[in-house]
Amino acid sequence: MNRSLTLRTGQCHVQRYMQPLLGMIEQGKIDPTRIITHRLPLTEAPTGYDLFKNKKDNCEKVVLTP
């Protein structure tokens, strides 16, 4: 308090980029599956969360399937 500190945060422009990106995916210009590093059943969600949170096993994206 009273130290002249400035905190700033940013937001992701999801609404701005979502439609153009989805269009590129539909046209085959972008392949988002390349970032998926782990596929797990939904029952292993806690394991997937731990992998992602702690960046274990070079985890970038976990996809859970029911």
N, CA, C and O atoms as a Tripos MOL2 file, in Angstrom:
@<TRIPOS>MOLECULE
protein
  264   263    66     0     0
PROTEIN
NO_CHARGES

@<TRIPOS>ATOM
      1 N           0.8410   -1.1750    0.0000 N.3       1 MET1
      2 CA          0.0000    0.0000    0.0000 C.3       1 MET1
      3 C           0.8920    1.2470    0.0000 C.2       1 MET1
      4 O           1.9200    1.2760    0.6760 O.2       1 MET1
      5 N           0.5110    2.2360   -0.7310 N.am      2 ASN2
      6 CA          1.2220    3.5120   -0.8150 C.3       2 ASN2
      7 C           2.6650    3.3470   -1.2920 C.2       2 ASN2
      8 O           3.5620    4.0420   -0.8130 O.2       2 ASN2
      9 N           2.8900    2.4350   -2.2300 N.am      3 ARG3
     10 CA          4.2370    2.2360   -2.7640 C.3       3 ARG3
     11 C           4.3150    2.5910   -4.2470 C.2       3 ARG3
     12 O           5.3050    2.2760   -4.9080 O.2       3 ARG3
     13 N           3.3140    3.2240   -4.7550 N.am      4 SER4
     14 CA          3.2580    3.6150   -6.1670 C.3       4 SER4
     15 C           3.3690    2.4220   -7.1070 C.2       4 SER4
     16 O           4.0200    2.5060   -8.1490 O.2       4 SER4
     17 N           2.7370    1.3180   -6.7420 N.am      5 LEU5
     18 CA          2.7280    0.1420   -7.5880 C.3       5 LEU5
     19 C           1.5520    0.2130   -8.5580 C.2       5 LEU5
     20 O           0.4720    0.6850   -8.2040 O.2       5 LEU5
     21 N           1.7710   -0.2570   -9.7780 N.am      6 THR6
     22 CA          0.7100   -0.3050  -10.7690 C.3       6 THR6
     23 C           0.5490   -1.7460  -11.2320 C.2       6 THR6
     24 O           1.5110   -2.3680  -11.6830 O.2       6 THR6
     25 N          -0.6500   -2.2700  -11.1220 N.am      7 LEU7
     26 CA         -0.9480   -3.6160  -11.5900 C.3       7 LEU7
     27 C          -1.8040   -3.5100  -12.8350 C.2       7 LEU7
     28 O          -2.7920   -2.7760  -12.8590 O.2       7 LEU7
     29 N          -1.4270   -4.2390  -13.8590 N.am      8 ARG8
     30 CA         -2.1960   -4.2360  -15.1010 C.3       8 ARG8
     31 C          -2.4500   -5.6670  -15.5230 C.2       8 ARG8
     32 O          -1.5950   -6.5370  -15.3570 O.2       8 ARG8
     33 N          -3.6160   -5.9030  -16.0640 N.am      9 THR9
     34 CA         -3.9490   -7.2250  -16.5690 C.3       9 THR9
     35 C          -4.4660   -7.0880  -17.9870 C.2       9 THR9
     36 O          -4.8880   -6.0100  -18.4040 O.2       9 THR9
     37 N          -4.4320   -8.1580  -18.7050 N.am     10 GLY10
     38 CA         -4.9140   -8.1380  -20.0730 C.3      10 GLY10
     39 C          -5.9710   -9.2110  -20.2740 C.2      10 GLY10
     40 O          -6.0800  -10.1550  -19.4920 O.2      10 GLY10
     41 N          -6.7220   -9.0500  -21.3070 N.am     11 GLN11
     42 CA         -7.7540  -10.0050  -21.6620 C.3      11 GLN11
     43 C          -7.4670  -10.5640  -23.0410 C.2      11 GLN11
     44 O          -6.9200   -9.8750  -23.9020 O.2      11 GLN11
     45 N          -7.8290  -11.7800  -23.2400 N.am     12 CYS12
     46 CA         -7.7050  -12.3970  -24.5590 C.3      12 CYS12
     47 C          -8.8590  -11.8920  -25.4240 C.2      12 CYS12
     48 O          -9.9980  -11.8300  -24.9600 O.2      12 CYS12
     49 N          -8.5830  -11.5430  -26.6420 N.am     13 HIS13
     50 CA         -9.6100  -11.0230  -27.5470 C.3      13 HIS13
     51 C         -10.3450  -12.1760  -28.2330 C.2      13 HIS13
     52 O         -10.3140  -12.3000  -29.4570 O.2      13 HIS13
     53 N         -11.0050  -13.0170  -27.4330 N.am     14 VAL14
     54 CA        -11.6690  -14.2040  -27.9630 C.3      14 VAL14
     55 C         -12.7290  -13.8310  -28.9860 C.2      14 VAL14
     56 O         -12.7760  -14.4090  -30.0710 O.2      14 VAL14
     57 N         -13.5730  -12.8800  -28.6520 N.am     15 GLN15
     58 CA        -14.6580  -12.5130  -29.5620 C.3      15 GLN15
     59 C         -14.1200  -11.9810  -30.8890 C.2      15 GLN15
     60 O         -14.7390  -12.1840  -31.9330 O.2      15 GLN15
     61 N         -12.9990  -11.3170  -30.8540 N.am     16 ARG16
     62 CA        -12.4150  -10.7370  -32.0580 C.3      16 ARG16
     63 C         -11.8300  -11.7930  -32.9950 C.2      16 ARG16
     64 O         -11.9420  -11.6710  -34.2150 O.2      16 ARG16
     65 N         -11.2080  -12.8280  -32.4300 N.am     17 TYR17
     66 CA        -10.4850  -13.8000  -33.2360 C.3      17 TYR17
     67 C         -11.2080  -15.1300  -33.4500 C.2      17 TYR17
     68 O         -10.8110  -15.9000  -34.3250 O.2      17 TYR17
     69 N         -12.2420  -15.4190  -32.6880 N.am     18 MET18
     70 CA        -12.8930  -16.7240  -32.7590 C.3      18 MET18
     71 C         -13.4420  -17.0330  -34.1470 C.2      18 MET18
     72 O         -13.1360  -18.0920  -34.6960 O.2      18 MET18
     73 N         -14.2360  -16.1510  -34.7270 N.am     19 GLN19
     74 CA        -14.8350  -16.4150  -36.0350 C.3      19 GLN19
     75 C         -13.7930  -16.5890  -37.1380 C.2      19 GLN19
     76 O         -13.8800  -17.5560  -37.8950 O.2      19 GLN19
     77 N         -12.7970  -15.6810  -37.2630 N.am     20 PRO20
     78 CA        -11.7990  -15.8930  -38.3170 C.3      20 PRO20
     79 C         -11.0150  -17.1990  -38.1410 C.2      20 PRO20
     80 O         -10.7130  -17.8800  -39.1220 O.2      20 PRO20
     81 N         -10.6880  -17.5450  -36.8980 N.am     21 LEU21
     82 CA         -9.9410  -18.7780  -36.6570 C.3      21 LEU21
     83 C         -10.7770  -20.0150  -36.9670 C.2      21 LEU21
     84 O         -10.2790  -20.9710  -37.5610 O.2      21 LEU21
     85 N         -12.0470  -19.9960  -36.5660 N.am     22 LEU22
     86 CA        -12.9190  -21.1300  -36.8820 C.3      22 LEU22
     87 C         -13.0660  -21.2950  -38.3910 C.2      22 LEU22
     88 O         -13.1030  -22.4170  -38.8970 O.2      22 LEU22
     89 N         -13.1500  -20.1850  -39.1000 N.am     23 GLY23
     90 CA        -13.2340  -20.2370  -40.5580 C.3      23 GLY23
     91 C         -11.9940  -20.8770  -41.1670 C.2      23 GLY23
     92 O         -12.1000  -21.6910  -42.0840 O.2      23 GLY23
     93 N         -10.8250  -20.5140  -40.6640 N.am     24 MET24
     94 CA         -9.5750  -21.0930  -41.1730 C.3      24 MET24
     95 C          -9.4850  -22.5840  -40.8680 C.2      24 MET24
     96 O          -8.9600  -23.3550  -41.6710 O.2      24 MET24
     97 N          -9.9970  -22.9880  -39.7080 N.am     25 ILE25
     98 CA        -10.0080  -24.4090  -39.3580 C.3      25 ILE25
     99 C         -10.9320  -25.1670  -40.3010 C.2      25 ILE25
    100 O         -10.5770  -26.2390  -40.7910 O.2      25 ILE25
    101 N         -12.1230  -24.6130  -40.5600 N.am     26 GLU26
    102 CA        -13.0780  -25.2610  -41.4610 C.3      26 GLU26
    103 C         -12.5280  -25.3780  -42.8800 C.2      26 GLU26
    104 O         -12.8200  -26.3520  -43.5740 O.2      26 GLU26
    105 N         -11.7450  -24.4130  -43.3170 N.am     27 GLN27
    106 CA        -11.1730  -24.4220  -44.6570 C.3      27 GLN27
    107 C          -9.9160  -25.2920  -44.7480 C.2      27 GLN27
    108 O          -9.3950  -25.5180  -45.8400 O.2      27 GLN27
    109 N          -9.4370  -25.7730  -43.6170 N.am     28 GLY28
    110 CA         -8.2560  -26.6140  -43.6130 C.3      28 GLY28
    111 C          -6.9430  -25.8420  -43.6410 C.2      28 GLY28
    112 O          -5.8850  -26.4280  -43.8730 O.2      28 GLY28
    113 N          -7.0000  -24.5430  -43.4090 N.am     29 LYS29
    114 CA         -5.7830  -23.7310  -43.3990 C.3      29 LYS29
    115 C          -5.0100  -23.8740  -42.0920 C.2      29 LYS29
    116 O          -3.7960  -23.6740  -42.0550 O.2      29 LYS29
    117 N          -5.7190  -24.2200  -41.0220 N.am     30 ILE30
    118 CA         -5.1030  -24.3920  -39.7000 C.3      30 ILE30
    119 C          -5.5060  -25.7630  -39.1660 C.2      30 ILE30
    120 O          -6.6690  -26.1570  -39.2650 O.2      30 ILE30
    121 N          -4.5480  -26.4840  -38.6040 N.am     31 ASP31
    122 CA         -4.8260  -27.7750  -37.9790 C.3      31 ASP31
    123 C          -4.5690  -27.6550  -36.4770 C.2      31 ASP31
    124 O          -3.4230  -27.7530  -36.0370 O.2      31 ASP31
    125 N          -5.6260  -27.4440  -35.6880 N.am     32 PRO32
    126 CA         -5.4300  -27.2500  -34.2500 C.3      32 PRO32
    127 C          -5.0450  -28.5270  -33.5110 C.2      32 PRO32
    128 O          -4.6420  -28.4670  -32.3500 O.2      32 PRO32
    129 N          -5.1610  -29.6760  -34.1610 N.am     33 THR33
    130 CA         -4.8560  -30.9270  -33.4600 C.3      33 THR33
    131 C          -3.3720  -31.0980  -33.1850 C.2      33 THR33
    132 O          -2.9950  -31.9570  -32.3880 O.2      33 THR33
    133 N          -2.5260  -30.3100  -33.8140 N.am     34 ARG34
    134 CA         -1.0850  -30.4710  -33.5970 C.3      34 ARG34
    135 C          -0.6630  -30.0850  -32.1810 C.2      34 ARG34
    136 O           0.4070  -30.4930  -31.7300 O.2      34 ARG34
    137 N          -1.4880  -29.3040  -31.4690 N.am     35 ILE35
    138 CA         -1.1100  -28.9230  -30.1060 C.3      35 ILE35
    139 C          -1.5810  -29.9300  -29.0620 C.2      35 ILE35
    140 O          -1.2100  -29.8310  -27.8930 O.2      35 ILE35
    141 N          -2.4070  -30.9110  -29.4810 N.am     36 ILE36
    142 CA         -2.8880  -31.9190  -28.5390 C.3      36 ILE36
    143 C          -1.7510  -32.9010  -28.2660 C.2      36 ILE36
    144 O          -1.2730  -33.5910  -29.1660 O.2      36 ILE36
    145 N          -1.3330  -32.9460  -27.0130 N.am     37 THR37
    146 CA         -0.2420  -33.8460  -26.6510 C.3      37 THR37
    147 C          -0.7310  -35.0540  -25.8580 C.2      37 THR37
    148 O          -0.0410  -36.0720  -25.7890 O.2      37 THR37
    149 N          -1.9100  -34.9490  -25.2630 N.am     38 HIS38
    150 CA         -2.4260  -36.0430  -24.4470 C.3      38 HIS38
    151 C          -3.9280  -36.1980  -24.6760 C.2      38 HIS38
    152 O          -4.6630  -35.2120  -24.7170 O.2      38 HIS38
    153 N          -4.3740  -37.4420  -24.8240 N.am     39 ARG39
    154 CA         -5.7960  -37.7760  -24.9210 C.3      39 ARG39
    155 C          -6.0890  -38.7750  -23.8090 C.2      39 ARG39
    156 O          -5.4570  -39.8270  -23.7110 O.2      39 ARG39
    157 N          -7.0560  -38.4230  -22.9790 N.am     40 LEU40
    158 CA         -7.3790  -39.2630  -21.8270 C.3      40 LEU40
    159 C          -8.8840  -39.4290  -21.7060 C.2      40 LEU40
    160 O          -9.6400  -38.5720  -22.1620 O.2      40 LEU40
    161 N          -9.3330  -40.5330  -21.0900 N.am     41 PRO41
    162 CA        -10.7650  -40.6560  -20.8000 C.3      41 PRO41
    163 C         -11.1490  -39.6810  -19.6940 C.2      41 PRO41
    164 O         -10.3120  -39.2660  -18.8930 O.2      41 PRO41
    165 N         -12.4070  -39.3300  -19.6670 N.am     42 LEU42
    166 CA        -12.9020  -38.3540  -18.6900 C.3      42 LEU42
    167 C         -12.6210  -38.8010  -17.2560 C.2      42 LEU42
    168 O         -12.4400  -37.9660  -16.3690 O.2      42 LEU42
    169 N         -12.5850  -40.0910  -17.0320 N.am     43 THR43
    170 CA        -12.3220  -40.5960  -15.6840 C.3      43 THR43
    171 C         -10.9190  -40.2530  -15.1890 C.2      43 THR43
    172 O         -10.6510  -40.2990  -13.9890 O.2      43 THR43
    173 N         -10.0220  -39.9080  -16.1230 N.am     44 GLU44
    174 CA         -8.6520  -39.5430  -15.7440 C.3      44 GLU44
    175 C          -8.4240  -38.0320  -15.7900 C.2      44 GLU44
    176 O          -7.2920  -37.5740  -15.9410 O.2      44 GLU44
    177 N          -9.5070  -37.2620  -15.6580 N.am     45 ALA45
    178 CA         -9.4050  -35.7990  -15.6910 C.3      45 ALA45
    179 C          -8.4340  -35.2420  -14.6450 C.2      45 ALA45
    180 O          -7.6570  -34.3430  -14.9660 O.2      45 ALA45
    181 N          -8.4510  -35.7420  -13.4110 N.am     46 PRO46
    182 CA         -7.4840  -35.2170  -12.4330 C.3      46 PRO46
    183 C          -6.0320  -35.4250  -12.8720 C.2      46 PRO46
    184 O          -5.1810  -34.5650  -12.6430 O.2      46 PRO46
    185 N          -5.7580  -36.5570  -13.4960 N.am     47 THR47
    186 CA         -4.4040  -36.8250  -13.9910 C.3      47 THR47
    187 C          -4.0560  -35.8360  -15.1020 C.2      47 THR47
    188 O          -2.9530  -35.2910  -15.1340 O.2      47 THR47
    189 N          -5.0120  -35.6080  -16.0160 N.am     48 GLY48
    190 CA         -4.7910  -34.6650  -17.1080 C.3      48 GLY48
    191 C          -4.5620  -33.2510  -16.5970 C.2      48 GLY48
    192 O          -3.7070  -32.5270  -17.1090 O.2      48 GLY48
    193 N          -5.3290  -32.8650  -15.5860 N.am     49 TYR49
    194 CA         -5.1570  -31.5410  -15.0020 C.3      49 TYR49
    195 C          -3.7620  -31.4020  -14.3950 C.2      49 TYR49
    196 O          -3.1000  -30.3780  -14.5680 O.2      49 TYR49
    197 N          -3.3270  -32.4310  -13.6890 N.am     50 ASP50
    198 CA         -1.9920  -32.4030  -13.0750 C.3      50 ASP50
    199 C          -0.9010  -32.3280  -14.1370 C.2      50 ASP50
    200 O           0.0650  -31.5810  -13.9830 O.2      50 ASP50
    201 N          -1.0490  -33.0970  -15.2110 N.am     51 LEU51
    202 CA         -0.0740  -33.0500  -16.3080 C.3      51 LEU51
    203 C           0.0460  -31.6350  -16.8710 C.2      51 LEU51
    204 O           1.1460  -31.1140  -17.0600 O.2      51 LEU51
    205 N          -1.1230  -31.0220  -17.1350 N.am     52 PHE52
    206 CA         -1.1290  -29.6840  -17.7400 C.3      52 PHE52
    207 C          -0.6100  -28.6230  -16.7730 C.2      52 PHE52
    208 O           0.2380  -27.8040  -17.1280 O.2      52 PHE52
    209 N          -1.1270  -28.6490  -15.5600 N.am     53 LYS53
    210 CA         -0.7570  -27.6280  -14.5770 C.3      53 LYS53
    211 C           0.7390  -27.6240  -14.2930 C.2      53 LYS53
    212 O           1.3510  -26.5610  -14.1880 O.2      53 LYS53
    213 N           1.3240  -28.8010  -14.1690 N.am     54 ASN54
    214 CA          2.7300  -28.9070  -13.8150 C.3      54 ASN54
    215 C           3.6390  -29.1340  -15.0240 C.2      54 ASN54
    216 O           4.8400  -29.3580  -14.8710 O.2      54 ASN54
    217 N           3.0610  -29.0740  -16.2200 N.am     55 LYS55
    218 CA          3.8050  -29.2260  -17.4790 C.3      55 LYS55
    219 C           4.6570  -30.4970  -17.4820 C.2      55 LYS55
    220 O           5.8080  -30.4950  -17.9190 O.2      55 LYS55
    221 N           4.0660  -31.5660  -16.9890 N.am     56 LYS56
    222 CA          4.7550  -32.8560  -16.9810 C.3      56 LYS56
    223 C           4.6590  -33.4880  -18.3650 C.2      56 LYS56
    224 O           3.6990  -33.2450  -19.0970 O.2      56 LYS56
    225 N           5.6330  -34.2820  -18.7180 N.am     57 ASP57
    226 CA          5.6220  -35.0470  -19.9620 C.3      57 ASP57
    227 C           5.4100  -34.1390  -21.1830 C.2      57 ASP57
    228 O           4.7550  -34.5390  -22.1460 O.2      57 ASP57
    229 N           5.9580  -32.9320  -21.1420 N.am     58 ASN58
    230 CA          5.8320  -31.9580  -22.2380 C.3      58 ASN58
    231 C           4.3850  -31.6930  -22.6220 C.2      58 ASN58
    232 O           4.0790  -31.5400  -23.8040 O.2      58 ASN58
    233 N           3.5060  -31.6360  -21.6550 N.am     59 CYS59
    234 CA          2.0760  -31.4510  -21.9000 C.3      59 CYS59
    235 C           1.7670  -30.0310  -22.3660 C.2      59 CYS59
    236 O           2.1780  -29.0560  -21.7370 O.2      59 CYS59
    237 N           1.0330  -29.9300  -23.4830 N.am     60 GLU60
    238 CA          0.5670  -28.6380  -23.9900 C.3      60 GLU60
    239 C          -0.9530  -28.5560  -23.9530 C.2      60 GLU60
    240 O          -1.5110  -27.5360  -23.5500 O.2      60 GLU60
    241 N          -1.6280  -29.6310  -24.3730 N.am     61 LYS61
    242 CA         -3.0850  -29.6330  -24.4200 C.3      61 LYS61
    243 C          -3.5780  -31.0350  -24.1420 C.2      61 LYS61
    244 O          -3.1010  -32.0020  -24.7350 O.2      61 LYS61
    245 N          -4.5470  -31.1430  -23.2250 N.am     62 VAL62
    246 CA         -5.1520  -32.4230  -22.8930 C.3      62 VAL62
    247 C          -6.5870  -32.4270  -23.4160 C.2      62 VAL62
    248 O          -7.3420  -31.4850  -23.1740 O.2      62 VAL62
    249 N          -6.9560  -33.4730  -24.1220 N.am     63 VAL63
    250 CA         -8.3370  -33.6320  -24.5910 C.3      63 VAL63
    251 C          -8.9330  -34.8080  -23.8290 C.2      63 VAL63
    252 O          -8.3830  -35.9100  -23.8260 O.2      63 VAL63
    253 N         -10.0720  -34.5530  -23.1820 N.am     64 LEU64
    254 CA        -10.7640  -35.5980  -22.4320 C.3      64 LEU64
    255 C         -11.9580  -36.0910  -23.2260 C.2      64 LEU64
    256 O         -12.7190  -35.2940  -23.7760 O.2      64 LEU64
    257 N         -12.1240  -37.4130  -23.2850 N.am     65 THR65
    258 CA        -13.2600  -37.9920  -24.0060 C.3      65 THR65
    259 C         -14.1530  -38.7490  -23.0350 C.2      65 THR65
    260 O         -13.6600  -39.4730  -22.1690 O.2      65 THR65
    261 N         -15.4610  -38.5860  -23.1750 N.am     66 PRO66
    262 CA        -16.3880  -39.2720  -22.2570 C.3      66 PRO66
    263 C         -16.4270  -40.7640  -22.4850 C.2      66 PRO66
    264 O         -17.1560  -41.4760  -21.7940 O.2      66 PRO66
@<TRIPOS>BOND
     1     1     2 1
     2     2     3 1
     3     3     4 2
     4     3     5 am
     5     5     6 1
     6     6     7 1
     7     7     8 2
     8     7     9 am
     9     9    10 1
    10    10    11 1
    11    11    12 2
    12    11    13 am
    13    13    14 1
    14    14    15 1
    15    15    16 2
    16    15    17 am
    17    17    18 1
    18    18    19 1
    19    19    20 2
    20    19    21 am
    21    21    22 1
    22    22    23 1
    23    23    24 2
    24    23    25 am
    25    25    26 1
    26    26    27 1
    27    27    28 2
    28    27    29 am
    29    29    30 1
    30    30    31 1
    31    31    32 2
    32    31    33 am
    33    33    34 1
    34    34    35 1
    35    35    36 2
    36    35    37 am
    37    37    38 1
    38    38    39 1
    39    39    40 2
    40    39    41 am
    41    41    42 1
    42    42    43 1
    43    43    44 2
    44    43    45 am
    45    45    46 1
    46    46    47 1
    47    47    48 2
    48    47    49 am
    49    49    50 1
    50    50    51 1
    51    51    52 2
    52    51    53 am
    53    53    54 1
    54    54    55 1
    55    55    56 2
    56    55    57 am
    57    57    58 1
    58    58    59 1
    59    59    60 2
    60    59    61 am
    61    61    62 1
    62    62    63 1
    63    63    64 2
    64    63    65 am
    65    65    66 1
    66    66    67 1
    67    67    68 2
    68    67    69 am
    69    69    70 1
    70    70    71 1
    71    71    72 2
    72    71    73 am
    73    73    74 1
    74    74    75 1
    75    75    76 2
    76    75    77 am
    77    77    78 1
    78    78    79 1
    79    79    80 2
    80    79    81 am
    81    81    82 1
    82    82    83 1
    83    83    84 2
    84    83    85 am
    85    85    86 1
    86    86    87 1
    87    87    88 2
    88    87    89 am
    89    89    90 1
    90    90    91 1
    91    91    92 2
    92    91    93 am
    93    93    94 1
    94    94    95 1
    95    95    96 2
    96    95    97 am
    97    97    98 1
    98    98    99 1
    99    99   100 2
   100    99   101 am
   101   101   102 1
   102   102   103 1
   103   103   104 2
   104   103   105 am
   105   105   106 1
   106   106   107 1
   107   107   108 2
   108   107   109 am
   109   109   110 1
   110   110   111 1
   111   111   112 2
   112   111   113 am
   113   113   114 1
   114   114   115 1
   115   115   116 2
   116   115   117 am
   117   117   118 1
   118   118   119 1
   119   119   120 2
   120   119   121 am
   121   121   122 1
   122   122   123 1
   123   123   124 2
   124   123   125 am
   125   125   126 1
   126   126   127 1
   127   127   128 2
   128   127   129 am
   129   129   130 1
   130   130   131 1
   131   131   132 2
   132   131   133 am
   133   133   134 1
   134   134   135 1
   135   135   136 2
   136   135   137 am
   137   137   138 1
   138   138   139 1
   139   139   140 2
   140   139   141 am
   141   141   142 1
   142   142   143 1
   143   143   144 2
   144   143   145 am
   145   145   146 1
   146   146   147 1
   147   147   148 2
   148   147   149 am
   149   149   150 1
   150   150   151 1
   151   151   152 2
   152   151   153 am
   153   153   154 1
   154   154   155 1
   155   155   156 2
   156   155   157 am
   157   157   158 1
   158   158   159 1
   159   159   160 2
   160   159   161 am
   161   161   162 1
   162   162   163 1
   163   163   164 2
   164   163   165 am
   165   165   166 1
   166   166   167 1
   167   167   168 2
   168   167   169 am
   169   169   170 1
   170   170   171 1
   171   171   172 2
   172   171   173 am
   173   173   174 1
   174   174   175 1
   175   175   176 2
   176   175   177 am
   177   177   178 1
   178   178   179 1
   179   179   180 2
   180   179   181 am
   181   181   182 1
   182   182   183 1
   183   183   184 2
   184   183   185 am
   185   185   186 1
   186   186   187 1
   187   187   188 2
   188   187   189 am
   189   189   190 1
   190   190   191 1
   191   191   192 2
   192   191   193 am
   193   193   194 1
   194   194   195 1
   195   195   196 2
   196   195   197 am
   197   197   198 1
   198   198   199 1
   199   199   200 2
   200   199   201 am
   201   201   202 1
   202   202   203 1
   203   203   204 2
   204   203   205 am
   205   205   206 1
   206   206   207 1
   207   207   208 2
   208   207   209 am
   209   209   210 1
   210   210   211 1
   211   211   212 2
   212   211   213 am
   213   213   214 1
   214   214   215 1
   215   215   216 2
   216   215   217 am
   217   217   218 1
   218   218   219 1
   219   219   220 2
   220   219   221 am
   221   221   222 1
   222   222   223 1
   223   223   224 2
   224   223   225 am
   225   225   226 1
   226   226   227 1
   227   227   228 2
   228   227   229 am
   229   229   230 1
   230   230   231 1
   231   231   232 2
   232   231   233 am
   233   233   234 1
   234   234   235 1
   235   235   236 2
   236   235   237 am
   237   237   238 1
   238   238   239 1
   239   239   240 2
   240   239   241 am
   241   241   242 1
   242   242   243 1
   243   243   244 2
   244   243   245 am
   245   245   246 1
   246   246   247 1
   247   247   248 2
   248   247   249 am
   249   249   250 1
   250   250   251 1
   251   251   252 2
   252   251   253 am
   253   253   254 1
   254   254   255 1
   255   255   256 2
   256   255   257 am
   257   257   258 1
   258   258   259 1
   259   259   260 2
   260   259   261 am
   261   261   262 1
   262   262   263 1
   263   263   264 2
@<TRIPOS>SUBSTRUCTURE
     1 MET1         2 RESIDUE 1 A MET
     2 ASN2         6 RESIDUE 1 A ASN
     3 ARG3        10 RESIDUE 1 A ARG
     4 SER4        14 RESIDUE 1 A SER
     5 LEU5        18 RESIDUE 1 A LEU
     6 THR6        22 RESIDUE 1 A THR
     7 LEU7        26 RESIDUE 1 A LEU
     8 ARG8        30 RESIDUE 1 A ARG
     9 THR9        34 RESIDUE 1 A THR
    10 GLY10       38 RESIDUE 1 A GLY
    11 GLN11       42 RESIDUE 1 A GLN
    12 CYS12       46 RESIDUE 1 A CYS
    13 HIS13       50 RESIDUE 1 A HIS
    14 VAL14       54 RESIDUE 1 A VAL
    15 GLN15       58 RESIDUE 1 A GLN
    16 ARG16       62 RESIDUE 1 A ARG
    17 TYR17       66 RESIDUE 1 A TYR
    18 MET18       70 RESIDUE 1 A MET
    19 GLN19       74 RESIDUE 1 A GLN
    20 PRO20       78 RESIDUE 1 A PRO
    21 LEU21       82 RESIDUE 1 A LEU
    22 LEU22       86 RESIDUE 1 A LEU
    23 GLY23       90 RESIDUE 1 A GLY
    24 MET24       94 RESIDUE 1 A MET
    25 ILE25       98 RESIDUE 1 A ILE
    26 GLU26      102 RESIDUE 1 A GLU
    27 GLN27      106 RESIDUE 1 A GLN
    28 GLY28      110 RESIDUE 1 A GLY
    29 LYS29      114 RESIDUE 1 A LYS
    30 ILE30      118 RESIDUE 1 A ILE
    31 ASP31      122 RESIDUE 1 A ASP
    32 PRO32      126 RESIDUE 1 A PRO
    33 THR33      130 RESIDUE 1 A THR
    34 ARG34      134 RESIDUE 1 A ARG
    35 ILE35      138 RESIDUE 1 A ILE
    36 ILE36      142 RESIDUE 1 A ILE
    37 THR37      146 RESIDUE 1 A THR
    38 HIS38      150 RESIDUE 1 A HIS
    39 ARG39      154 RESIDUE 1 A ARG
    40 LEU40      158 RESIDUE 1 A LEU
    41 PRO41      162 RESIDUE 1 A PRO
    42 LEU42      166 RESIDUE 1 A LEU
    43 THR43      170 RESIDUE 1 A THR
    44 GLU44      174 RESIDUE 1 A GLU
    45 ALA45      178 RESIDUE 1 A ALA
    46 PRO46      182 RESIDUE 1 A PRO
    47 THR47      186 RESIDUE 1 A THR
    48 GLY48      190 RESIDUE 1 A GLY
    49 TYR49      194 RESIDUE 1 A TYR
    50 ASP50      198 RESIDUE 1 A ASP
    51 LEU51      202 RESIDUE 1 A LEU
    52 PHE52      206 RESIDUE 1 A PHE
    53 LYS53      210 RESIDUE 1 A LYS
    54 ASN54      214 RESIDUE 1 A ASN
    55 LYS55      218 RESIDUE 1 A LYS
    56 LYS56      222 RESIDUE 1 A LYS
    57 ASP57      226 RESIDUE 1 A ASP
    58 ASN58      230 RESIDUE 1 A ASN
    59 CYS59      234 RESIDUE 1 A CYS
    60 GLU60      238 RESIDUE 1 A GLU
    61 LYS61      242 RESIDUE 1 A LYS
    62 VAL62      246 RESIDUE 1 A VAL
    63 VAL63      250 RESIDUE 1 A VAL
    64 LEU64      254 RESIDUE 1 A LEU
    65 THR65      258 RESIDUE 1 A THR
    66 PRO66      262 RESIDUE 1 A PRO
